[in-house]
Each structure stands twice: as C-alpha cells, then as structure tokens.
C-alpha cells in the first residue's frame, strides 16, 4: 500500500507532452558568465516560435563537455528519462557542442538515443538542420559532433604548447605551491602585483606567476625538516610525528604525514628549479606520469629556500632506498635479520629509518604483511594487531550501516546519495560520514574506558555518525553524532570527555535519522 502512493511514471496525453519541453544548458568555465543566459534566451525564443512551454531546466555550470561524469545536470536528465519521471516530450539544447564534446561521437549519439527510445526527442535550437532523423540531418549532426570533438583536441594541443613555452621561461603554472613558497603575480613589464593567496587566480592573460620564498617561519621550518632527514637521519614518519606532537601546524591545514614530508624532500622548487610536464592529463583523461627526459626543467628560476648540497644529500638517501627494490626475497630477509640483531626489536618506523633496508611497504608487497616477514625470520611482535586484523570487519560494518541509514532517510522522503568509496552519505547538500569508534580500554579498573576514532584521509565537512563498539570491539554499543570539524586528527575520548567534543549519544539508527533531520531543519532556518 505504501508503494502505491509513490508516483513511478508521469502519464500525460501525447499531444500535451509534445507541447511541454525541458531545456539543457551548459558552460565549460566560470569565465563564461553570460553563456548560460545567452543559451536560455535563444532556447526561449525557439520554444515560443514552436509554441512550446519550458517546464524544466537542467544545467551544468563550469563543466567540461568531454565526459558525462561530474555533469550532474545531464546525468539527472538521463536518469529522469530512463525512470519515466518526465512530464515533457522534448529536450531543447542550444547546439550540438552544448550537448557535449565527447571524443567518441558514438557516446554523444548514445545519450541522445536513450532519450529518443523513451519518447523524448532532442532538438538543437541554433543549428541550421532540424533533428528529424532524415538522411541529411544525420549527416549534418554527426559532422557537428566530430567538429565539436576536434575543436577540443585542437584547443588542448594549443594550450599545452603555450603552457610549455611559459614554463620554459621560468613562470609558475598551477595552484598552491609547497610549504615555504608563495606565488607572486607580475604584469607584462615585470612589476609585482602582490602575493597571491590560496585559491586566487590571475585574470589577465598578460600577467605571469613566479615563485618566491614564503614567510621566514615557514622557510625555517622547511630547512629544519631537511636537516632532520639528512643530518639526524630521521625518517618521514618520525619527522611528521615530532611536528604533530610539538603542536606545529601544517600550513595546508592538515596534520603532518609521511606523504607531506616525502613530497617536500623531493620538491626541486626548494632549490629554485621549476618543473613542468611531469604528468600528462589531456582531454580530461586519467593522469599518467611522463618519463624524466620529457620534463621541462628551468634551473635557477627563482631564489632557493635550501642549499643545493643539502637537497642533493636528501635525494641520495631516497635513491639508496629505491635501489633496494631490486633485492631478492632472501636478501631482504637477511637485512631484516641484521636490523633485528642491531635494534633487538622491529617496527615499521625502525625499518623505515634504517639505511640500506627496504621500506615497510616493499616488505608488505613481497610477503603480504610485515608480520609475515617477521615470522620468516623468527620474530614475534609484541604489538597488539587486533586493529589490523579487524579492518575488513569494520569496513563491512560501515557499509551495512551506510545502506541502513540511507534507506531510513530515503523512507522519509530525503534525497540520499551514497558514496561507497569515501563512506559518506549526501542528504540534500549535507555530507554525513561514517566512522567506527573502537574500544581501547586496557582492562585496568583505575582507568576510564576509552574509545578511539580515526579521522581517515578523506573527511568532508558536515556530520560524523560514529558507531561506538563494546569492550570486545565486535558488537555495536551505541551511536553518536558530531561535527566533522571536531575531528582534526585521531580522537580519543571517555564518557566524561565526550561532551567536550560535542558528541551526542543515540541508541538506534532511527534516532540518528531524526537527529540528522533536526540538524538540517536548524541549518535551513539559520
């Protein structure tokens, strides 16, 4: 009976549907601020001429026409057509290129065919031909599709050639530079227009961007990191942990990590060199690395932050690590035994910091895990590995709760989108992330029970639904809700300290659903 109340199809008389139309408009970049308005004006004139009524608009602002992914307007149109949620019989588009500049013209035809198969025809308002399926129309339409695709290819080659020319002159191409560096905008005469903030872009084609050393405190921080790595032989993980423990904030706003330190140690910008074309990503295809001989390198393009000698020593240490990748399994285990005899214990940090010993990641890829490598040399780690062993169980738990939570929200009429990769739900613009809070109580009655929540690599702004486990870390104890902004790094809390972090307890998923709905109403009213 409940399903009978949900309209699955919109049935209108054929003559009435033919007079009702939807419009699809798209612009490629934010610079084309009047493009959408111009398209809608032309479509409105065409609709008036043909005595049509525009009842719905699908639009993609600042979206490339090379692919359909990320084009929510066209995706929603195709979805509505396939699910019979259309109360119109025609889609009006300005021209063939606005429908898309797909590199495979068959892809453009495929999406149009989906509409045609479901009783919705596509009409191009600014084209000289009428999309009526005739022989001449099909030839003209396919020619236009090929021209639209070729226009993108030609433009891509011209933009790439221009970018390479600018890079060879020593000018910066790209966004945010590394820590300790700043972008400075200069005009055609070489006069400075000021330092660019994060997210800012140049608007004059004659302006150029150069790199400059950043604030003195950031420059000193970069030099300190290189000294710790080269002089004191501290690994990336150890350096990142020291910085986090010392309370030194990373200028990127994220906690220090092994990846950030590793990127800094390999960044030639710190010795004044400018690199470009290390990766290729043309026509919105997947990013792929280029061979080093193809890179564009401008030596001494700007003032260095560290000395070339210190950078060369850091590169030598990194190169020595990479040379261990060609070792046999027996040689890798031999070096691990020597390290165990020297240190009397092993850990990923000890292995990473040891010169001449392969990285922990290489041991994991060769032997499945570090514990397997330890077992082969007769070493048993004293570390509690329950967290690693139960990782798959937590992923299954999060997936099940995401489906359960999404189903419950959808039952209340909410528009819910599930992202399995990032373990998030999007509820009408509100992103809800799911995390598991593991019990880390050591069994000592003198200590209060403690739970730990890991931030993870991807945590968008919004809300966090926490799944708090019991002492065995096998069953769900209850749930909590907290703002994502409170989870900066790993969070450890007790029953008493939970209120300080803004945690609220809930006994069931239904209670969480009601809390999310109240939060949405409160944000909307504000």
Residue pairs with C-beta under 8 A, 6 or more apart in sequence:
8 83
8 84
9 84
9 85
10 84
10 85
10 86
10 87
12 20
12 87
14 89
17 87
17 88
17 89
17 119
18 89
18 90
19 51
19 52
19 53
19 89
20 52
20 53
20 55
20 87
20 88
20 89
20 90
21 47
21 52
21 53
21 54
21 55
21 88
21 89
21 90
21 91
21 92
22 54
22 55
22 56
22 57
22 58
22 77
22 86
22 88
22 90
22 91
22 92
23 40
23 43
23 47
23 54
23 56
23 57
23 58
23 91
23 92
23 93
24 57
24 58
24 59
24 73
24 74
24 77
24 91
24 92
24 93
24 98
24 99
25 36
25 39
25 40
25 43
25 57
25 58
25 59
25 60
25 73
25 93
25 94
25 98
26 36
26 39
26 59
26 60
26 61
26 63
26 65
26 71
26 73
26 74
26 98
27 35
27 36
27 39
27 60
27 61
27 62
27 63
28 62
28 63
28 64
28 65
29 62
30 61
30 62
36 59
36 61
39 94
39 98
40 57
42 94
42 125
42 126
43 54
43 92
43 93
43 94
43 125
44 54
45 125
46 92
46 123
46 125
47 53
47 54
47 92
52 90
52 92
54 92
55 87
55 88
56 87
56 88
58 73
58 74
58 76
58 77
59 73
60 71
60 72
60 73
60 74
63 70
63 71
63 73
64 101
64 284
65 71
65 97
65 98
65 99
65 100
65 101
65 102
65 148
65 152
66 100
66 101
66 102
66 103
66 152
66 283
66 284
67 102
67 284
68 74
68 75
68 100
68 102
68 107
68 111
74 100
74 111
77 91
77 115
78 111
78 114
78 115
79 85
80 86
81 114
81 115
81 118
81 120
82 114
82 118
84 118
86 118
86 120
88 120
89 119
89 120
89 121
90 120
90 121
90 122
90 123
91 115
91 120
91 121
91 122
91 123
92 123
92 125
93 99
93 122
93 123
93 124
93 125
94 124
94 125
94 126
95 124
95 125
95 126
95 127
95 144
96 108
96 124
96 127
96 141
96 144
96 145
96 148
97 144
97 148
97 151
99 108
99 111
99 112
99 122
99 124
100 107
100 108
100 111
100 148
101 148
101 149
101 151
101 152
102 108
102 145
102 149
103 149
103 152
103 153
103 283
104 149
105 142
105 145
105 146
105 149
108 145
109 142
109 145
112 122
115 121
115 122
116 122
121 131
122 131
123 130
123 131
124 131
124 141
127 140
127 141
127 144
128 140
129 136
129 137
129 140
129 141
130 137
131 137
131 141
152 283
153 283
156 282
156 283
160 282
163 173
163 276
164 276
164 277
164 296
166 173
166 208
167 173
167 274
167 276
167 277
167 296
167 298
168 296
168 298
169 208
169 298
170 210
170 274
170 298
170 301
170 302
171 208
171 209
171 210
171 274
172 183
172 209
172 210
172 211
172 274
173 209
173 276
175 198
175 199
176 198
177 183
177 211
177 269
178 222
178 263
178 264
178 267
178 269
178 270
179 214
179 218
179 221
179 222
179 250
179 251
179 252
179 260
179 264
180 213
180 214
180 218
180 219
180 221
180 222
180 270
180 305
181 211
181 212
181 213
181 214
181 269
181 270
181 305
182 195
182 196
182 211
182 212
182 213
182 214
182 215
183 195
183 196
183 209
183 210
183 211
183 212
184 192
184 193
184 194
184 195
184 196
184 209
184 210
184 211
184 212
185 192
185 193
185 194
185 195
185 196
185 202
185 207
185 208
185 209
186 192
186 193
186 207
186 208
186 209
186 210
187 193
187 204
187 206
187 207
188 206
188 207
188 208
193 207
195 212
196 202
196 209
202 208
202 209
210 301
210 302
211 269
211 274
211 301
211 302
212 302
212 303
213 219
213 303
213 305
218 251
219 305
221 248
222 264
222 270
222 305
222 306
223 305
223 306
223 310
225 239
225 261
225 264
225 265
226 264
226 265
226 270
226 306
226 310
226 311
226 314
227 310
228 234
228 239
228 242
229 235
229 236
229 239
229 261
229 265
229 314
229 317
230 310
230 313
230 314
230 317
233 353
233 355
234 242
234 353
235 349
235 352
235 353
236 258
236 261
236 262
236 265
236 352
237 258
237 348
237 349
237 352
238 349
238 352
238 353
239 256
239 261
240 255
240 256
240 257
240 258
240 260
240 261
241 256
243 250
243 256
244 255
244 256
244 489
248 256
250 256
250 260
252 260
254 260
255 455
255 488
255 489
264 270
265 314
265 315
265 318
266 315
266 318
268 274
268 275
268 297
268 311
269 275
269 305
270 304
270 305
270 306
270 311
271 304
271 305
271 306
271 307
271 308
271 311
272 299
272 300
272 301
272 302
272 303
272 304
272 305
273 297
273 298
273 299
273 300
273 301
274 297
274 298
274 301
274 302
275 295
275 296
275 297
276 295
276 296
277 290
277 294
277 295
277 296
278 289
278 290
278 295
279 287
279 288
279 289
279 290
280 287
280 288
280 289
280 290
281 287
281 288
317 355
320 355
320 356
321 358
321 359
324 332
324 335
324 356
324 357
324 358
324 359
324 362
325 358
325 362
327 335
327 358
329 366
329 367
332 358
332 362
332 363
332 366
332 373
333 373
333 376
333 377
335 356
335 357
335 358
336 346
336 351
336 357
336 363
336 373
336 377
337 377
339 346
339 350
339 351
339 354
339 357
340 346
340 377
340 379
343 350
343 354
345 382
346 370
346 374
346 379
346 381
347 381
347 383
348 360
348 370
351 357
351 358
351 359
351 360
351 363
351 370
352 359
352 360
360 370
363 370
363 373
364 370
366 373
367 373
367 376
369 388
370 381
371 381
371 385
374 380
374 381
386 473
387 438
390 473
393 474
394 436
394 438
397 436
397 467
397 476
398 423
398 434
398 435
398 436
398 467
399 420
399 423
401 434
401 465
401 467
401 509
402 418
402 420
402 423
402 425
402 434
403 418
404 509
405 425
405 432
405 434
405 465
405 509
405 512
405 513
406 416
406 418
406 425
408 509
408 510
408 513
409 416
409 425
409 427
409 513
409 516
410 416
412 513
412 517
414 427
414 428
414 517
415 427
415 428
416 425
416 426
416 427
417 425
417 426
418 424
418 425
419 425
419 426
422 433
422 458
422 460
423 433
423 434
423 435
424 431
424 432
424 433
424 434
424 460
424 462
425 431
425 432
425 434
426 432
427 516
427 520
428 520
430 462
430 463
430 516
430 519
430 520
430 523
431 460
431 461
431 462
431 463
431 484
432 462
432 463
432 464
432 465
432 516
433 459
433 460
433 462
433 463
433 464
433 465
433 484
434 464
434 465
434 466
434 467
435 453
435 454
435 456
435 464
435 465
435 466
435 467
435 487
436 453
436 466
436 467
436 469
437 451
437 452
437 453
437 466
437 467
437 468
437 469
437 480
438 451
438 452
438 469
438 473
439 449
439 450
439 451
439 469
439 470
439 471
439 472
439 473
440 450
440 451
440 452
440 492
441 447
441 449
441 450
441 471
448 494
448 495
448 496
449 471
449 494
449 495
450 492
450 493
450 494
451 468
451 469
451 492
451 493
451 494
452 490
452 491
452 492
453 464
453 466
453 487
453 490
453 491
453 493
454 490
455 487
455 488
455 489
455 490
455 491
459 484
459 487
460 484
461 484
461 485
462 483
462 484
463 481
463 482
463 483
463 484
463 516
463 519
464 481
464 482
464 483
464 484
464 486
464 487
465 479
465 480
465 481
465 512
466 479
466 480
466 481
466 482
466 503
467 476
467 479
468 476
468 477
468 478
468 479
468 480
469 475
469 476
469 477
470 476
470 477
478 505
478 506
478 507
479 505
479 506
479 507
479 508
479 509
479 511
479 512
480 498
480 503
480 504
480 505
480 506
481 503
481 504
481 506
481 512
481 515
481 516
481 519
482 501
482 502
482 503
482 504
483 502
486 501
486 502
491 501
493 500
493 501
493 503
498 505
504 515
506 512
506 515
